[in-house]
Amino acid sequence: MSEGHGLQVDISERDGVAVLAPKGDVDMSASPNLRASLRPLVAKDKSRLIIDLSGVPYMDSSGVATLVEAMKLVRNHKGSLALCGMNDRVRGIFEIARLDQYFAIHDSIDSAIAQF
């Protein structure tokens, strides 16, 4: 678990899939902490990664950019990334930017695991 700028990030593994769960707003001050938590998972060749956003009430463009960067890193390592647990506000950001067409977005960790 790492913490900084009001963002706590829990990392676990479930059914052989790495699950990263940020808790708190993902904004300009918290995005570097999220990025710092994501990079080692990708570097360890975690080919399947779920980011559980159920604990994220708000995300700004820097948070979205961090997730886009994570998706690119995972794909460069021939892996898969899924997002789950978004509230309507966060999901709306992805839909407006049409990123819901590029990310695998699920309602729960279970449905994200089933995609793999």
Backbone as JSON Lines, residues from 0, in Angstrom:
{"i":0,"aa":"M","n":[0.85,-1.18,0.0],"ca":[0.0,0.0,0.0],"c":[0.89,1.24,0.0]}
{"i":1,"aa":"S","n":[0.53,2.2,-0.8],"ca":[1.25,3.47,-0.78],"c":[0.24,4.59,-0.57]}
{"i":2,"aa":"E","n":[0.75,5.69,-0.04],"ca":[-0.15,6.8,0.25],"c":[0.57,8.11,-0.01]}
{"i":3,"aa":"G","n":[-0.14,9.07,-0.53],"ca":[0.43,10.38,-0.77],"c":[-0.62,11.32,-1.34]}
{"i":4,"aa":"H","n":[-0.59,12.56,-0.89],"ca":[-1.51,13.59,-1.39],"c":[-2.97,13.16,-1.26]}
{"i":5,"aa":"G","n":[-3.32,12.48,-0.16],"ca":[-4.7,12.1,0.06],"c":[-5.15,10.88,-0.71]}
{"i":6,"aa":"L","n":[-4.26,10.27,-1.46],"ca":[-4.62,9.08,-2.24],"c":[-3.93,7.87,-1.63]}
{"i":7,"aa":"Q","n":[-4.72,6.89,-1.28],"ca":[-4.19,5.61,-0.8],"c":[-4.32,4.61,-1.94]}
{"i":8,"aa":"V","n":[-3.31,3.79,-2.15],"ca":[-3.34,2.8,-3.22],"c":[-3.06,1.42,-2.63]}
{"i":9,"aa":"D","n":[-4.05,0.55,-2.71],"ca":[-3.9,-0.83,-2.25],"c":[-3.6,-1.72,-3.45]}
{"i":10,"aa":"I","n":[-2.67,-2.63,-3.28],"ca":[-2.31,-3.56,-4.34],"c":[-2.47,-4.98,-3.81]}
{"i":11,"aa":"S","n":[-3.18,-5.79,-4.55],"ca":[-3.4,-7.18,-4.16],"c":[-3.38,-8.06,-5.4]}
{"i":12,"aa":"E","n":[-3.59,-9.33,-5.19],"ca":[-3.68,-10.26,-6.32],"c":[-4.9,-11.14,-6.1]}
{"i":13,"aa":"R","n":[-5.63,-11.35,-7.16],"ca":[-6.83,-12.18,-7.07],"c":[-6.9,-13.06,-8.3]}
{"i":14,"aa":"D","n":[-6.95,-14.35,-8.09],"ca":[-7.0,-15.33,-9.18],"c":[-5.88,-15.11,-10.2]}
{"i":15,"aa":"G","n":[-4.69,-14.76,-9.7],"ca":[-3.54,-14.55,-10.56],"c":[-3.53,-13.23,-11.3]}
{"i":16,"aa":"V","n":[-4.44,-12.34,-10.95],"ca":[-4.54,-11.03,-11.59],"c":[-4.18,-9.96,-10.56]}
{"i":17,"aa":"A","n":[-3.3,-9.04,-10.93],"ca":[-2.95,-7.92,-10.05],"c":[-4.12,-6.94,-10.01]}
{"i":18,"aa":"V","n":[-4.48,-6.52,-8.8],"ca":[-5.58,-5.57,-8.6],"c":[-5.03,-4.35,-7.86]}
{"i":19,"aa":"L","n":[-5.13,-3.21,-8.49],"ca":[-4.69,-1.96,-7.9],"c":[-5.95,-1.15,-7.58]}
{"i":20,"aa":"A","n":[-6.09,-0.72,-6.32],"ca":[-7.31,-0.03,-5.89],"c":[-6.97,1.31,-5.24]}
{"i":21,"aa":"P","n":[-7.01,2.39,-6.01],"ca":[-6.8,3.71,-5.4],"c":[-8.03,4.12,-4.6]}
{"i":22,"aa":"K","n":[-7.8,4.86,-3.53],"ca":[-8.9,5.36,-2.7],"c":[-8.67,6.85,-2.46]}
{"i":23,"aa":"G","n":[-9.58,7.66,-2.99],"ca":[-9.48,9.11,-2.88],"c":[-9.56,9.74,-4.26]}
{"i":24,"aa":"D","n":[-9.54,11.06,-4.28],"ca":[-9.59,11.78,-5.54],"c":[-8.3,11.57,-6.32]}
{"i":25,"aa":"V","n":[-8.44,11.32,-7.62],"ca":[-7.27,11.2,-8.49],"c":[-7.21,12.48,-9.32]}
{"i":26,"aa":"D","n":[-6.42,13.42,-8.79],"ca":[-6.26,14.72,-9.44],"c":[-4.79,14.99,-9.67]}
{"i":27,"aa":"M","n":[-4.47,16.23,-10.04],"ca":[-3.1,16.57,-10.39],"c":[-2.11,16.27,-9.26]}
{"i":28,"aa":"S","n":[-2.52,16.46,-8.03],"ca":[-1.6,16.23,-6.92],"c":[-1.47,14.74,-6.59]}
{"i":29,"aa":"A","n":[-2.47,13.94,-6.9],"ca":[-2.46,12.51,-6.57],"c":[-2.01,11.62,-7.72]}
{"i":30,"aa":"S","n":[-2.09,12.1,-8.94],"ca":[-1.73,11.28,-10.11],"c":[-0.31,10.74,-10.06]}
{"i":31,"aa":"P","n":[0.68,11.52,-9.6],"ca":[2.04,10.96,-9.53],"c":[2.13,9.74,-8.6]}
{"i":32,"aa":"N","n":[1.36,9.74,-7.51],"ca":[1.35,8.59,-6.61],"c":[0.73,7.37,-7.3]}
{"i":33,"aa":"L","n":[-0.34,7.58,-8.04],"ca":[-0.96,6.48,-8.77],"c":[0.01,5.94,-9.82]}
{"i":34,"aa":"R","n":[0.67,6.82,-10.54],"ca":[1.65,6.42,-11.55],"c":[2.79,5.62,-10.91]}
{"i":35,"aa":"A","n":[3.27,6.09,-9.76],"ca":[4.36,5.41,-9.06],"c":[3.93,4.02,-8.58]}
{"i":36,"aa":"S","n":[2.67,3.83,-8.29],"ca":[2.16,2.51,-7.88],"c":[1.97,1.58,-9.07]}
{"i":37,"aa":"L","n":[1.64,2.14,-10.21],"ca":[1.39,1.34,-11.41],"c":[2.67,0.83,-12.07]}
{"i":38,"aa":"R","n":[3.66,1.67,-12.16],"ca":[4.89,1.32,-12.9],"c":[5.55,0.03,-12.42]}
{"i":39,"aa":"P","n":[5.73,-0.19,-11.11],"ca":[6.39,-1.44,-10.68],"c":[5.58,-2.69,-11.05]}
{"i":40,"aa":"L","n":[4.26,-2.57,-11.06],"ca":[3.45,-3.73,-11.44],"c":[3.7,-4.11,-12.89]}
{"i":41,"aa":"V","n":[3.78,-3.11,-13.75],"ca":[4.04,-3.38,-15.17],"c":[5.47,-3.89,-15.34]}
{"i":42,"aa":"A","n":[6.4,-3.32,-14.6],"ca":[7.81,-3.74,-14.7],"c":[8.01,-5.18,-14.25]}
{"i":43,"aa":"K","n":[7.14,-5.65,-13.36],"ca":[7.23,-7.04,-12.88],"c":[6.55,-8.0,-13.85]}
{"i":44,"aa":"D","n":[6.24,-7.52,-15.03],"ca":[5.57,-8.32,-16.05],"c":[4.22,-8.87,-15.6]}
{"i":45,"aa":"K","n":[3.48,-8.06,-14.88],"ca":[2.11,-8.42,-14.55],"c":[1.3,-8.23,-15.83]}
{"i":46,"aa":"S","n":[1.02,-9.33,-16.5],"ca":[0.38,-9.22,-17.81],"c":[-1.11,-8.95,-17.72]}
{"i":47,"aa":"R","n":[-1.67,-9.16,-16.54],"ca":[-3.1,-8.89,-16.35],"c":[-3.25,-7.98,-15.14]}
{"i":48,"aa":"L","n":[-3.86,-6.83,-15.38],"ca":[-3.98,-5.82,-14.34],"c":[-5.4,-5.25,-14.34]}
{"i":49,"aa":"I","n":[-5.97,-5.18,-13.14],"ca":[-7.27,-4.54,-12.96],"c":[-7.06,-3.33,-12.07]}
{"i":50,"aa":"I","n":[-7.65,-2.21,-12.47],"ca":[-7.65,-1.03,-11.62],"c":[-9.08,-0.84,-11.14]}
{"i":51,"aa":"D","n":[-9.27,-1.05,-9.84],"ca":[-10.58,-0.93,-9.21],"c":[-10.79,0.51,-8.77]}
{"i":52,"aa":"L","n":[-11.68,1.21,-9.44],"ca":[-11.91,2.63,-9.18],"c":[-13.11,2.88,-8.28]}
{"i":53,"aa":"S","n":[-13.57,1.85,-7.59],"ca":[-14.74,2.02,-6.73],"c":[-14.49,2.99,-5.56]}
{"i":54,"aa":"G","n":[-13.23,3.2,-5.2],"ca":[-12.89,4.13,-4.13],"c":[-12.49,5.51,-4.61]}
{"i":55,"aa":"V","n":[-12.78,5.8,-5.89],"ca":[-12.39,7.09,-6.48],"c":[-13.66,7.9,-6.77]}
{"i":56,"aa":"P","n":[-13.94,8.9,-5.92],"ca":[-15.14,9.71,-6.15],"c":[-14.97,10.76,-7.25]}
{"i":57,"aa":"Y","n":[-13.7,11.14,-7.53],"ca":[-13.45,12.21,-8.51],"c":[-12.14,11.92,-9.23]}
{"i":58,"aa":"M","n":[-12.11,12.19,-10.52],"ca":[-10.88,12.06,-11.3],"c":[-10.84,13.21,-12.3]}
{"i":59,"aa":"D","n":[-9.67,13.86,-12.41],"ca":[-9.53,14.92,-13.4],"c":[-8.72,14.4,-14.59]}
{"i":60,"aa":"S","n":[-8.39,15.29,-15.5],"ca":[-7.71,14.88,-16.73],"c":[-6.33,14.29,-16.46]}
{"i":61,"aa":"S","n":[-5.66,14.71,-15.4],"ca":[-4.35,14.13,-15.1],"c":[-4.49,12.68,-14.65]}
{"i":62,"aa":"G","n":[-5.57,12.35,-13.97],"ca":[-5.84,10.96,-13.59],"c":[-6.14,10.11,-14.82]}
{"i":63,"aa":"V","n":[-6.93,10.66,-15.72],"ca":[-7.24,9.96,-16.96],"c":[-5.95,9.73,-17.75]}
{"i":64,"aa":"A","n":[-5.11,10.74,-17.84],"ca":[-3.84,10.62,-18.57],"c":[-2.95,9.54,-17.94]}
{"i":65,"aa":"T","n":[-2.97,9.43,-16.63],"ca":[-2.2,8.39,-15.94],"c":[-2.7,7.01,-16.32]}
{"i":66,"aa":"L","n":[-4.01,6.85,-16.43],"ca":[-4.56,5.55,-16.81],"c":[-4.29,5.23,-18.28]}
{"i":67,"aa":"V","n":[-4.31,6.23,-19.14],"ca":[-3.97,6.02,-20.55],"c":[-2.51,5.58,-20.65]}
{"i":68,"aa":"E","n":[-1.64,6.23,-19.89],"ca":[-0.23,5.84,-19.87],"c":[-0.07,4.4,-19.38]}
{"i":69,"aa":"A","n":[-0.82,4.04,-18.34],"ca":[-0.75,2.67,-17.81],"c":[-1.2,1.66,-18.86]}
{"i":70,"aa":"M","n":[-2.27,1.99,-19.58],"ca":[-2.76,1.08,-20.61],"c":[-1.69,0.87,-21.69]}
{"i":71,"aa":"K","n":[-1.02,1.94,-22.09],"ca":[0.03,1.83,-23.11],"c":[1.19,0.98,-22.6]}
{"i":72,"aa":"L","n":[1.59,1.17,-21.35],"ca":[2.68,0.39,-20.77],"c":[2.33,-1.1,-20.71]}
{"i":73,"aa":"V","n":[1.12,-1.39,-20.26],"ca":[0.68,-2.78,-20.16],"c":[0.64,-3.42,-21.55]}
{"i":74,"aa":"R","n":[0.11,-2.7,-22.51],"ca":[0.05,-3.25,-23.88],"c":[1.44,-3.45,-24.48]}
{"i":75,"aa":"N","n":[2.37,-2.55,-24.16],"ca":[3.75,-2.71,-24.63],"c":[4.4,-3.97,-24.05]}
{"i":76,"aa":"H","n":[3.91,-4.4,-22.9],"ca":[4.4,-5.64,-22.27],"c":[3.5,-6.83,-22.64]}
{"i":77,"aa":"K","n":[2.7,-6.66,-23.69],"ca":[1.8,-7.71,-24.19],"c":[0.78,-8.15,-23.15]}
{"i":78,"aa":"G","n":[0.35,-7.22,-22.31],"ca":[-0.6,-7.54,-21.26],"c":[-1.97,-6.94,-21.51]}
{"i":79,"aa":"S","n":[-2.84,-7.08,-20.52],"ca":[-4.2,-6.56,-20.6],"c":[-4.5,-5.77,-19.34]}
{"i":80,"aa":"L","n":[-5.27,-4.72,-19.52],"ca":[-5.67,-3.88,-18.4],"c":[-7.17,-3.69,-18.46]}
{"i":81,"aa":"A","n":[-7.8,-3.77,-17.3],"ca":[-9.24,-3.53,-17.21],"c":[-9.5,-2.56,-16.07]}
{"i":82,"aa":"L","n":[-10.53,-1.76,-16.23],"ca":[-10.99,-0.85,-15.19],"c":[-12.32,-1.35,-14.67]}
{"i":83,"aa":"C","n":[-12.57,-1.14,-13.38],"ca":[-13.87,-1.54,-12.85],"c":[-14.28,-0.62,-11.71]}
{"i":84,"aa":"G","n":[-15.55,-0.7,-11.37],"ca":[-16.08,0.0,-10.21],"c":[-16.22,1.5,-10.34]}
{"i":85,"aa":"M","n":[-16.27,2.02,-11.54],"ca":[-16.38,3.47,-11.72],"c":[-17.76,3.97,-11.28]}
{"i":86,"aa":"N","n":[-17.77,5.11,-10.59],"ca":[-19.05,5.74,-10.32],"c":[-19.48,6.49,-11.59]}
{"i":87,"aa":"D","n":[-20.7,6.99,-11.61],"ca":[-21.23,7.65,-12.81],"c":[-20.42,8.87,-13.22]}
{"i":88,"aa":"R","n":[-19.92,9.6,-12.24],"ca":[-19.15,10.82,-12.52],"c":[-17.85,10.49,-13.26]}
{"i":89,"aa":"V","n":[-17.13,9.49,-12.75],"ca":[-15.86,9.1,-13.37],"c":[-16.12,8.45,-14.73]}
{"i":90,"aa":"R","n":[-17.12,7.58,-14.79],"ca":[-17.45,6.93,-16.06],"c":[-17.81,7.97,-17.12]}
{"i":91,"aa":"G","n":[-18.5,9.03,-16.7],"ca":[-18.88,10.09,-17.63],"c":[-17.67,10.75,-18.29]}
{"i":92,"aa":"I","n":[-16.6,10.9,-17.54],"ca":[-15.37,11.49,-18.09],"c":[-14.83,10.6,-19.21]}
{"i":93,"aa":"F","n":[-14.84,9.29,-18.97],"ca":[-14.33,8.35,-19.97],"c":[-15.25,8.32,-21.2]}
{"i":94,"aa":"E","n":[-16.55,8.45,-20.98],"ca":[-17.48,8.43,-22.1],"c":[-17.38,9.7,-22.93]}
{"i":95,"aa":"I","n":[-17.26,10.86,-22.28],"ca":[-17.14,12.13,-23.01],"c":[-15.88,12.13,-23.87]}
{"i":96,"aa":"A","n":[-14.8,11.6,-23.32],"ca":[-13.53,11.54,-24.06],"c":[-13.47,10.34,-25.01]}
{"i":97,"aa":"R","n":[-14.54,9.55,-25.01],"ca":[-14.64,8.33,-25.83],"c":[-13.58,7.29,-25.5]}
{"i":98,"aa":"L","n":[-13.05,7.37,-24.29],"ca":[-12.05,6.39,-23.86],"c":[-12.68,5.06,-23.48]}
{"i":99,"aa":"D","n":[-14.0,5.07,-23.31],"ca":[-14.69,3.81,-23.03],"c":[-14.6,2.85,-24.22]}
{"i":100,"aa":"Q","n":[-14.2,3.37,-25.38],"ca":[-14.01,2.53,-26.56],"c":[-12.64,1.85,-26.56]}
{"i":101,"aa":"Y","n":[-11.72,2.34,-25.72],"ca":[-10.36,1.82,-25.69],"c":[-10.04,1.02,-24.43]}
{"i":102,"aa":"F","n":[-10.73,1.33,-23.36],"ca":[-10.54,0.61,-22.11],"c":[-11.62,-0.46,-21.94]}
{"i":103,"aa":"A","n":[-11.23,-1.58,-21.37],"ca":[-12.2,-2.58,-20.95],"c":[-12.73,-2.1,-19.6]}
{"i":104,"aa":"I","n":[-14.02,-1.73,-19.55],"ca":[-14.62,-1.18,-18.33],"c":[-15.69,-2.15,-17.85]}
{"i":105,"aa":"H","n":[-15.58,-2.54,-16.58],"ca":[-16.5,-3.5,-15.98],"c":[-17.11,-2.93,-14.71]}
{"i":106,"aa":"D","n":[-18.22,-3.53,-14.3],"ca":[-18.88,-3.08,-13.08],"c":[-18.17,-3.57,-11.83]}
{"i":107,"aa":"S","n":[-17.53,-4.75,-11.89],"ca":[-16.94,-5.33,-10.7],"c":[-15.61,-6.01,-11.01]}
{"i":108,"aa":"I","n":[-14.87,-6.32,-9.96],"ca":[-13.62,-7.07,-10.12],"c":[-13.92,-8.43,-10.72]}
{"i":109,"aa":"D","n":[-14.98,-9.08,-10.26],"ca":[-15.33,-10.41,-10.78],"c":[-15.55,-10.4,-12.29]}
{"i":110,"aa":"S","n":[-16.3,-9.41,-12.78],"ca":[-16.55,-9.38,-14.23],"c":[-15.28,-9.01,-15.0]}
{"i":111,"aa":"A","n":[-14.39,-8.21,-14.38],"ca":[-13.12,-7.89,-15.04],"c":[-12.22,-9.13,-15.1]}
{"i":112,"aa":"I","n":[-12.18,-9.91,-14.03],"ca":[-11.39,-11.14,-14.02],"c":[-11.91,-12.11,-15.07]}
{"i":113,"aa":"A","n":[-13.21,-12.18,-15.22],"ca":[-13.81,-13.1,-16.21],"c":[-13.37,-12.76,-17.63]}
{"i":114,"aa":"Q","n":[-13.02,-11.5,-17.91],"ca":[-12.59,-11.1,-19.26],"c":[-11.26,-11.76,-19.61]}
{"i":115,"aa":"F","n":[-10.44,-12.02,-18.58],"ca":[-9.12,-12.59,-18.83],"c":[-9.24,-14.08,-19.04]}
